């Protein structure tokens, strides 16, 4: 399944690029599940992000590697791919894009995910959509002029 959410922000794309830090990463996490950051190398190729998700009755580790990154005159982008995922996922690829848009920028979260079975995939879709929708006001606050 695929989820794509776009958020317009006031800062230029290079300022937004420099704001993709550990602080932003932590702020983007919704209230549930609780997240403990185990490793955050950054947003460049071969960087690793590892976290522990606390679902109250059980915990799951999520580890992703940045497989691509690029900056050109109009865009900054990077891709993280899950290498160790919670049991309810079998595939995760998140394409992050920050695109120049006049004096501001557009942040695009483009996620492709799969679960071990098709029915849970349809059940996960609304939960994941809401979790990424949660990011919109966080992005707007972080990248306000």
Backbone as JSON Lines, residues from 0, in Angstrom:
{"i":0,"aa":"X","n":[0.85,-1.18,0.0],"ca":[0.0,0.0,0.0],"c":[0.89,1.23,0.0]}
{"i":1,"aa":"X","n":[0.31,2.33,-0.43],"ca":[1.06,3.57,-0.51],"c":[0.28,4.7,0.14]}
{"i":2,"aa":"X","n":[1.03,5.53,0.87],"ca":[0.48,6.74,1.49],"c":[1.36,7.9,1.05]}
{"i":3,"aa":"X","n":[0.73,8.97,0.6],"ca":[1.49,10.17,0.24],"c":[0.81,11.37,0.9]}
{"i":4,"aa":"X","n":[1.58,12.11,1.67],"ca":[1.07,13.32,2.34],"c":[2.04,14.45,2.06]}
{"i":5,"aa":"X","n":[1.49,15.6,1.63],"ca":[2.3,16.77,1.3],"c":[1.96,17.9,2.26]}
{"i":6,"aa":"X","n":[2.99,18.57,2.75],"ca":[2.82,19.69,3.67],"c":[3.6,20.89,3.16]}
{"i":7,"aa":"X","n":[2.93,22.02,3.02],"ca":[3.61,23.26,2.63],"c":[4.12,23.96,3.88]}
{"i":8,"aa":"X","n":[5.37,24.43,3.81],"ca":[5.97,25.16,4.93],"c":[6.54,26.48,4.42]}
{"i":9,"aa":"X","n":[6.83,27.4,5.35],"ca":[7.24,28.75,4.99],"c":[8.72,28.9,4.65]}
{"i":10,"aa":"X","n":[9.56,28.03,5.16],"ca":[11.0,28.18,4.93],"c":[11.42,27.57,3.6]}
{"i":11,"aa":"X","n":[12.54,28.06,3.06],"ca":[13.06,27.53,1.81],"c":[13.57,26.1,2.0]}
{"i":12,"aa":"X","n":[13.69,25.38,0.91],"ca":[13.98,23.95,1.02],"c":[15.34,23.65,1.63]}
{"i":13,"aa":"X","n":[16.33,24.51,1.45],"ca":[17.65,24.25,2.06],"c":[17.6,24.46,3.57]}
{"i":14,"aa":"X","n":[16.8,25.42,4.03],"ca":[16.62,25.6,5.48],"c":[15.89,24.39,6.07]}
{"i":15,"aa":"X","n":[14.9,23.89,5.32],"ca":[14.17,22.71,5.78],"c":[15.13,21.51,5.82]}
{"i":16,"aa":"X","n":[15.95,21.38,4.8],"ca":[16.93,20.28,4.77],"c":[17.79,20.3,6.03]}
{"i":17,"aa":"X","n":[18.3,21.47,6.4],"ca":[19.17,21.54,7.59],"c":[18.39,21.29,8.88]}
{"i":18,"aa":"X","n":[17.05,21.38,8.81],"ca":[16.24,21.11,9.99],"c":[15.85,19.66,10.18]}
{"i":19,"aa":"X","n":[16.23,18.8,9.25],"ca":[15.93,17.38,9.4],"c":[16.95,16.77,10.36]}
{"i":20,"aa":"X","n":[16.7,16.97,11.63],"ca":[17.62,16.58,12.71],"c":[16.93,15.58,13.65]}
{"i":21,"aa":"X","n":[17.67,15.16,14.63],"ca":[17.14,14.27,15.66],"c":[15.98,14.94,16.39]}
{"i":22,"aa":"X","n":[16.08,16.24,16.66],"ca":[14.99,16.96,17.35],"c":[13.69,16.9,16.55]}
{"i":23,"aa":"X","n":[13.78,17.13,15.24],"ca":[12.59,17.04,14.4],"c":[12.06,15.6,14.4]}
{"i":24,"aa":"X","n":[12.95,14.64,14.25],"ca":[12.53,13.24,14.23],"c":[11.72,12.89,15.49]}
{"i":25,"aa":"X","n":[12.21,13.31,16.64],"ca":[11.5,13.02,17.89],"c":[10.16,13.75,17.96]}
{"i":26,"aa":"X","n":[10.12,14.99,17.48],"ca":[8.88,15.76,17.51],"c":[7.81,15.16,16.59]}
{"i":27,"aa":"X","n":[8.23,14.49,15.53],"ca":[7.29,13.92,14.56],"c":[6.58,12.68,15.07]}
{"i":28,"aa":"X","n":[7.06,12.09,16.14],"ca":[6.45,10.87,16.65],"c":[5.14,11.17,17.37]}
{"i":29,"aa":"X","n":[4.07,10.47,17.02],"ca":[2.78,10.68,17.68],"c":[2.83,10.17,19.12]}
{"i":30,"aa":"X","n":[1.81,10.51,19.92],"ca":[1.8,10.09,21.33],"c":[1.83,8.57,21.53]}
{"i":31,"aa":"X","n":[1.27,7.82,20.58],"ca":[1.27,6.35,20.71],"c":[1.64,5.74,19.38]}
{"i":32,"aa":"X","n":[2.5,4.76,19.4],"ca":[3.2,4.2,20.55],"c":[4.35,5.11,21.0]}
{"i":33,"aa":"X","n":[4.72,4.97,22.25],"ca":[5.88,5.71,22.76],"c":[7.13,5.24,22.02]}
{"i":34,"aa":"X","n":[8.0,6.18,21.72],"ca":[9.2,5.86,20.95],"c":[10.44,6.19,21.77]}
{"i":35,"aa":"X","n":[11.36,5.24,21.82],"ca":[12.67,5.47,22.42],"c":[13.68,5.41,21.28]}
{"i":36,"aa":"X","n":[14.39,6.49,21.08],"ca":[15.37,6.55,20.0],"c":[16.64,5.84,20.44]}
{"i":37,"aa":"X","n":[17.03,4.82,19.69],"ca":[18.23,4.05,20.0],"c":[19.43,4.52,19.19]}
{"i":38,"aa":"X","n":[19.17,5.01,17.96],"ca":[20.26,5.48,17.1],"c":[19.69,6.41,16.04]}
{"i":39,"aa":"X","n":[20.35,7.54,15.84],"ca":[19.98,8.46,14.77],"c":[21.26,9.02,14.18]}
{"i":40,"aa":"X","n":[21.64,8.51,13.0],"ca":[22.87,8.97,12.36],"c":[22.64,10.2,11.48]}
{"i":41,"aa":"X","n":[21.42,10.36,10.96],"ca":[21.14,11.48,10.07],"c":[20.34,11.03,8.87]}
{"i":42,"aa":"X","n":[20.44,11.8,7.79],"ca":[19.61,11.57,6.6],"c":[20.44,11.36,5.34]}
{"i":43,"aa":"X","n":[21.66,10.89,5.5],"ca":[22.51,10.65,4.35],"c":[22.66,9.15,4.11]}
{"i":44,"aa":"X","n":[23.03,8.82,2.88],"ca":[23.17,7.41,2.49],"c":[24.01,6.65,3.52]}
{"i":45,"aa":"X","n":[23.53,5.48,3.89],"ca":[24.14,4.55,4.84],"c":[23.95,4.95,6.31]}
{"i":46,"aa":"X","n":[23.29,6.09,6.58],"ca":[22.95,6.43,7.97],"c":[21.89,5.46,8.47]}
{"i":47,"aa":"X","n":[21.86,5.25,9.77],"ca":[20.91,4.32,10.38],"c":[20.05,5.06,11.39]}
{"i":48,"aa":"X","n":[18.78,4.7,11.4],"ca":[17.84,5.17,12.42],"c":[17.25,3.92,13.05]}
{"i":49,"aa":"X","n":[17.36,3.85,14.37],"ca":[16.85,2.68,15.1],"c":[16.05,3.16,16.3]}
{"i":50,"aa":"X","n":[14.88,2.58,16.48],"ca":[14.04,2.99,17.61],"c":[13.32,1.8,18.2]}
{"i":51,"aa":"X","n":[12.84,2.01,19.4],"ca":[12.06,0.99,20.09],"c":[10.65,1.54,20.27]}
{"i":52,"aa":"X","n":[9.67,0.8,19.79],"ca":[8.28,1.18,19.93],"c":[7.69,0.46,21.14]}
{"i":53,"aa":"X","n":[7.07,1.22,22.04],"ca":[6.5,0.65,23.25],"c":[4.98,0.64,23.13]}
{"i":54,"aa":"X","n":[4.43,-0.56,22.96],"ca":[2.99,-0.75,22.82],"c":[2.34,-1.16,24.15]}
{"i":55,"aa":"X","n":[2.91,-0.78,25.26],"ca":[2.49,-1.06,26.64],"c":[2.72,-2.51,27.0]}
{"i":56,"aa":"X","n":[2.1,-3.46,26.31],"ca":[2.24,-4.87,26.65],"c":[3.41,-5.55,25.94]}
{"i":57,"aa":"X","n":[3.97,-4.89,24.94],"ca":[5.13,-5.44,24.24],"c":[5.89,-4.3,23.56]}
{"i":58,"aa":"X","n":[7.14,-4.57,23.25],"ca":[7.99,-3.6,22.57],"c":[8.52,-4.21,21.27]}
{"i":59,"aa":"X","n":[8.76,-3.36,20.3],"ca":[9.28,-3.8,19.0],"c":[10.39,-2.85,18.57]}
{"i":60,"aa":"X","n":[11.44,-3.41,17.98],"ca":[12.53,-2.59,17.44],"c":[12.28,-2.34,15.96]}
{"i":61,"aa":"X","n":[12.56,-1.13,15.55],"ca":[12.44,-0.72,14.15],"c":[13.78,-0.12,13.74]}
{"i":62,"aa":"X","n":[14.38,-0.7,12.72],"ca":[15.67,-0.21,12.24],"c":[15.56,0.05,10.74]}
{"i":63,"aa":"X","n":[15.99,1.23,10.33],"ca":[15.98,1.61,8.92],"c":[17.36,2.12,8.52]}
{"i":64,"aa":"X","n":[17.66,1.95,7.25],"ca":[18.9,2.49,6.7],"c":[18.53,3.47,5.58]}
{"i":65,"aa":"X","n":[19.28,4.54,5.5],"ca":[19.09,5.5,4.42],"c":[19.79,4.91,3.2]}
{"i":66,"aa":"X","n":[19.02,4.62,2.17],"ca":[19.57,3.96,0.99],"c":[19.91,4.93,-0.13]}
{"i":67,"aa":"X","n":[19.34,6.12,-0.09],"ca":[19.63,7.14,-1.1],"c":[19.47,8.52,-0.47]}
{"i":68,"aa":"X","n":[20.26,9.48,-0.95],"ca":[20.01,10.88,-0.65],"c":[20.55,11.72,-1.79]}
{"i":69,"aa":"X","n":[19.91,12.85,-2.02],"ca":[20.32,13.73,-3.11],"c":[19.83,15.14,-2.82]}
{"i":70,"aa":"X","n":[20.64,16.1,-3.18],"ca":[20.24,17.51,-3.14],"c":[20.6,18.12,-4.49]}
{"i":71,"aa":"X","n":[19.62,18.78,-5.09],"ca":[19.9,19.52,-6.32],"c":[19.36,20.94,-6.17]}
{"i":72,"aa":"X","n":[19.21,21.68,-7.24],"ca":[18.79,23.08,-7.17],"c":[17.37,23.27,-6.65]}
{"i":73,"aa":"X","n":[16.55,22.25,-6.77],"ca":[15.13,22.4,-6.43],"c":[14.62,21.44,-5.36]}
{"i":74,"aa":"X","n":[15.46,20.48,-4.96],"ca":[14.93,19.43,-4.08],"c":[16.02,18.77,-3.25]}
{"i":75,"aa":"X","n":[15.61,18.4,-2.04],"ca":[16.4,17.52,-1.17],"c":[15.53,16.29,-0.95]}
{"i":76,"aa":"X","n":[16.12,15.11,-1.08],"ca":[15.35,13.89,-0.88],"c":[16.22,12.81,-0.28]}
{"i":77,"aa":"X","n":[15.58,11.93,0.47],"ca":[16.26,10.73,0.95],"c":[15.24,9.63,1.15]}
{"i":78,"aa":"X","n":[15.73,8.4,1.11],"ca":[14.87,7.23,1.26],"c":[15.36,6.4,2.43]}
{"i":79,"aa":"X","n":[14.42,6.06,3.33],"ca":[14.77,5.09,4.37],"c":[14.0,3.81,4.11]}
{"i":80,"aa":"X","n":[14.72,2.7,4.28],"ca":[14.12,1.38,4.09],"c":[14.3,0.56,5.35]}
{"i":81,"aa":"X","n":[13.22,-0.08,5.76],"ca":[13.25,-0.89,6.97],"c":[14.1,-2.14,6.8]}
{"i":82,"aa":"X","n":[15.02,-2.35,7.75],"ca":[15.84,-3.56,7.74],"c":[15.44,-4.51,8.87]}
{"i":83,"aa":"X","n":[14.93,-3.94,9.95],"ca":[14.36,-4.74,11.04],"c":[13.06,-4.06,11.42]}
{"i":84,"aa":"X","n":[11.96,-4.76,11.17],"ca":[10.64,-4.15,11.33],"c":[9.83,-4.88,12.38]}
{"i":85,"aa":"X","n":[8.85,-4.18,12.99],"ca":[7.91,-4.87,13.88],"c":[7.23,-6.01,13.12]}
{"i":86,"aa":"X","n":[6.78,-7.01,13.84],"ca":[6.25,-8.23,13.22],"c":[5.08,-7.96,12.28]}
{"i":87,"aa":"X","n":[4.39,-6.84,12.45],"ca":[3.22,-6.58,11.62],"c":[3.57,-5.91,10.29]}
{"i":88,"aa":"X","n":[4.86,-5.72,10.0],"ca":[5.31,-5.24,8.7],"c":[6.26,-6.24,8.08]}
{"i":89,"aa":"X","n":[6.22,-6.36,6.75],"ca":[7.25,-7.15,6.08],"c":[8.06,-6.29,5.1]}
{"i":90,"aa":"X","n":[7.59,-5.05,4.85],"ca":[8.31,-4.16,3.93],"c":[7.99,-2.72,4.29]}
{"i":91,"aa":"X","n":[9.03,-1.86,4.22],"ca":[8.85,-0.43,4.49],"c":[9.84,0.36,3.66]}
{"i":92,"aa":"X","n":[9.32,1.31,2.89],"ca":[10.17,2.23,2.12],"c":[9.52,3.61,2.21]}
{"i":93,"aa":"X","n":[10.27,4.56,2.75],"ca":[9.76,5.91,2.98],"c":[10.63,6.89,2.2]}
{"i":94,"aa":"X","n":[10.02,7.5,1.19],"ca":[10.71,8.48,0.36],"c":[10.35,9.86,0.91]}
{"i":95,"aa":"X","n":[11.35,10.57,1.45],"ca":[11.18,11.92,1.99],"c":[11.64,12.9,0.9]}
{"i":96,"aa":"X","n":[10.8,13.88,0.61],"ca":[11.17,14.89,-0.38],"c":[10.89,16.27,0.19]}
{"i":97,"aa":"X","n":[11.83,17.19,-0.02],"ca":[11.64,18.6,0.31],"c":[11.86,19.36,-0.99]}
{"i":98,"aa":"X","n":[10.78,19.93,-1.51],"ca":[10.79,20.52,-2.84],"c":[10.64,22.03,-2.73]}
{"i":99,"aa":"X","n":[11.49,22.75,-3.43],"ca":[11.39,24.2,-3.48],"c":[10.04,24.6,-4.04]}
{"i":100,"aa":"X","n":[9.4,25.58,-3.39],"ca":[8.07,26.03,-3.81],"c":[7.98,27.54,-3.59]}
{"i":101,"aa":"X","n":[8.54,28.29,-4.51],"ca":[8.58,29.75,-4.34],"c":[9.52,30.1,-3.2]}
{"i":102,"aa":"X","n":[9.01,30.86,-2.23],"ca":[9.83,31.23,-1.06],"c":[9.76,30.17,0.03]}
{"i":103,"aa":"X","n":[8.87,29.21,-0.13],"ca":[8.72,28.14,0.85],"c":[9.14,26.8,0.27]}
{"i":104,"aa":"X","n":[8.58,25.76,0.86],"ca":[8.9,24.41,0.4],"c":[7.7,23.49,0.65]}
{"i":105,"aa":"X","n":[7.7,22.38,-0.07],"ca":[6.73,21.32,0.18],"c":[7.49,20.12,0.7]}
{"i":106,"aa":"X","n":[7.0,19.56,1.8],"ca":[7.56,18.33,2.35],"c":[6.62,17.2,1.96]}
{"i":107,"aa":"X","n":[7.17,16.2,1.29],"ca":[6.36,15.07,0.83],"c":[6.83,13.81,1.55]}
{"i":108,"aa":"X","n":[5.9,13.18,2.25],"ca":[6.13,11.86,2.84],"c":[5.44,10.86,1.92]}
{"i":109,"aa":"X","n":[6.22,10.01,1.27],"ca":[5.69,9.01,0.35],"c":[6.13,7.64,0.88]}
{"i":110,"aa":"X","n":[5.18,6.9,1.4],"ca":[5.47,5.64,2.08],"c":[4.86,4.47,1.33]}
{"i":111,"aa":"X","n":[5.63,3.42,1.16],"ca":[5.12,2.15,0.63],"c":[5.39,1.11,1.72]}
{"i":112,"aa":"X","n":[4.35,0.36,2.08],"ca":[4.51,-0.66,3.12],"c":[3.72,-1.9,2.75]}
{"i":113,"aa":"X","n":[4.16,-3.01,3.34],"ca":[3.45,-4.28,3.19],"c":[3.42,-4.97,4.54]}
{"i":114,"aa":"X","n":[2.36,-5.71,4.75],"ca":[2.23,-6.54,5.94],"c":[2.29,-8.0,5.49]}
{"i":115,"aa":"X","n":[2.47,-8.93,6.43],"ca":[2.55,-10.33,6.03],"c":[1.29,-10.86,5.33]}
{"i":116,"aa":"X","n":[0.14,-10.29,5.65],"ca":[-1.13,-10.71,5.03],"c":[-1.87,-9.48,4.52]}
{"i":117,"aa":"X","n":[-2.71,-9.66,3.53],"ca":[-3.38,-8.54,2.89],"c":[-4.41,-7.84,3.78]}
{"i":118,"aa":"X","n":[-5.21,-8.58,4.51],"ca":[-6.25,-7.95,5.34],"c":[-5.64,-7.01,6.38]}
{"i":119,"aa":"X","n":[-4.59,-7.4,7.12],"ca":[-3.99,-6.43,8.05],"c":[-3.45,-5.18,7.36]}
{"i":120,"aa":"X","n":[-3.06,-5.32,6.1],"ca":[-2.57,-4.16,5.35],"c":[-3.66,-3.1,5.24]}
{"i":121,"aa":"X","n":[-4.88,-3.52,4.94],"ca":[-5.99,-2.59,4.85],"c":[-6.34,-2.0,6.22]}
{"i":122,"aa":"X","n":[-6.13,-2.78,7.27],"ca":[-6.39,-2.29,8.62],"c":[-5.31,-1.31,9.08]}
{"i":123,"aa":"X","n":[-4.09,-1.51,8.65],"ca":[-2.97,-0.64,9.02],"c":[-3.04,0.71,8.3]}
{"i":124,"aa":"X","n":[-3.62,0.72,7.1],"ca":[-3.62,1.93,6.29],"c":[-4.16,3.15,7.04]}
{"i":125,"aa":"X","n":[-5.37,3.09,7.63],"ca":[-5.88,4.3,8.3],"c":[-5.03,4.73,9.5]}
{"i":126,"aa":"X","n":[-4.5,3.76,10.24],"ca":[-3.65,4.1,11.39],"c":[-2.38,4.8,10.94]}
{"i":127,"aa":"X","n":[-1.75,4.28,9.91],"ca":[-0.53,4.91,9.39],"c":[-0.84,6.27,8.76]}
{"i":128,"aa":"X","n":[-1.94,6.36,8.04],"ca":[-2.31,7.63,7.43],"c":[-2.45,8.7,8.52]}
{"i":129,"aa":"X","n":[-3.13,8.38,9.6],"ca":[-3.31,9.33,10.69],"c":[-1.97,9.68,11.35]}
{"i":130,"aa":"X","n":[-1.09,8.7,11.5],"ca":[0.22,8.99,12.1],"c":[1.02,9.95,11.24]}
{"i":131,"aa":"X","n":[0.93,9.83,9.93],"ca":[1.67,10.75,9.07],"c":[0.94,12.08,8.92]}
{"i":132,"aa":"X","n":[-0.37,12.09,9.04],"ca":[-1.12,13.34,9.05],"c":[-0.74,14.16,10.29]}
{"i":133,"aa":"X","n":[-0.43,13.48,11.38],"ca":[0.02,14.11,12.62],"c":[1.26,14.98,12.38]}
{"i":134,"aa":"X","n":[2.05,14.67,11.39],"ca":[3.28,15.39,11.11],"c":[3.04,16.8,10.54]}
{"i":135,"aa":"X","n":[1.91,17.0,9.87],"ca":[1.68,18.28,9.19],"c":[1.84,19.49,10.12]}
{"i":136,"aa":"X","n":[1.14,19.55,11.26],"ca":[1.32,20.72,12.13],"c":[2.72,20.8,12.75]}
{"i":137,"aa":"X","n":[3.36,19.65,12.94],"ca":[4.73,19.65,13.47],"c":[5.68,20.28,12.46]}
{"i":138,"aa":"X","n":[5.58,19.87,11.2],"ca":[6.38,20.47,10.16],"c":[6.15,21.98,10.08]}
{"i":139,"aa":"X","n":[4.87,22.38,10.1],"ca":[4.54,23.8,9.98],"c":[5.14,24.6,11.14]}
{"i":140,"aa":"X","n":[5.1,24.04,12.34],"ca":[5.67,24.73,13.51],"c":[7.2,24.81,13.4]}
{"i":141,"aa":"X","n":[7.83,23.71,13.05],"ca":[9.3,23.67,12.97],"c":[9.84,24.59,11.88]}
{"i":142,"aa":"X","n":[9.1,24.71,10.8],"ca":[9.6,25.47,9.64],"c":[8.79,26.73,9.37]}
{"i":143,"aa":"X","n":[8.46,27.42,10.46],"ca":[7.75,28.69,10.38],"c":[8.79,29.81,10.34]}
{"i":144,"aa":"X","n":[8.54,30.83,9.55],"ca":[9.5,31.96,9.45],"c":[9.55,32.74,10.74]}
